[in-house]
């Protein structure tokens, strides 16, 4: 059938075929776990390492005859912001195509676009060309490999869903440790243009090797077939968004989750992009500044796995609320005082603490977000709800991070920690508001529970 998604080999009636099916089903969740983690490591890891390029391009802005001569931090930051925003802004299309054409096809297309974007960026001569390649095109490629991963993977797990998603999304942190160090070393040895070409080739191999293992579980295939049967053909469904249950979308629970997700996304990526640049204002060298990105992402990886494990034990929404609240406190109690510190040593100590705490707790939101959606809206509504909410997160990122860059620019100079004061306040307040929204979600989840016994347990 034309609308049928790609399936595994048909099972046979003989005993040998039955054993093969059982063996394959047994190892499939592990393969999904490894493949999804590798995809996140590659796409998100490289995006989260943009701080290395941000710091490099910022330094090139003060030099003559470079692609970034005279550019402001906000203009340069827009490159990374475009990529990160589009990573989730196209989520409804990516999730719809994953059901229509198969996750594998979408991921392979994304891997090709991702690698081509980096290679084209290596030949760019002006800021707008970097915006189109390392920003726009790279974001599209990331979306097509990232969204099928985080949409398919939760459907393979039930009891340990929080831990599984924590492991998968720890790929962001692992990649965020490995890629900045590798990029910094490559840039020093072969230049940033050859670095873009090398990472383009590596990302192609990693994405394609992993993408072949991503597929829907058999329990979801019949439902997806039924949804696809409403489309005339694959081509007619190319720009067709997944149908959203508007009864769910109009509920207070959905609105609360949407508000919280958007507020958190508006704040989340700002420190990630500016870790290296801010570290330079504290007197760190260019090479050492990149280590702060790695440090944050190392904490990111540990936090996602540990907090994902906690979420399975103590409740995903409970853990989501706690981690979001602590991430807000870390921005207001550590980064802001670092910006205002009277001595460089105090500022450094506070910033190191902020880097670790923010990496652990702010990143937990990203791994717990999809698991909470399954819990709140059910696996049958997960794909469409997931795509819509991730799109809203992308839109918020597209607004929040550039505003943060403008706030830095509003201080005219970028050589002092105090120039980041307004940005740190913005990040802290947005995260605090996101924590309030998560608390609202938790209340709505309790009120809509049908089982009085479970409702009393949640209240306690």
Protein Blocks (a to p, Z undefined) as FASTA:
>chain_A
ZZlccddddddfbfklmmmmmmmmmmmmmmmmmmmmmmmmmmmmmmmmmmmmmmmmmmmm
mpghiakgoiafklmmmmmmmmmmmmmmmmmmmmmmmmmnopklmmmmmmmmmmmmmmmm
mmpcbfklmmmmmmmmmmmmmmmmmmmmmmmmmmmpcklmmmmmmmmmmmmmmmmmmmmm
mmmmmmmmnojklmmmmmmmmmmmmmmmmmmmgccdfklmmmmmmmmmmpmblklmmmgc
cdddfklmmpmklmmmmmmmmmmmmmmmmmmmmmmmmmmmnopafklmmmmmmmmmmmmm
mmmmmmmmmmmmnopklmmmmmmmmmmmmmmmmmmmmmmpmbfklmmmmmmmmmmmmmmm
mmmmmmmmmmmmmmmnojklmmmmmmmmmmmmmmmmmmmmmmmmmmmmmnopacbfklmm
mmmmmmmmmmmmmmmmmmmmmmmmmmmpmblklmmmmmZZ
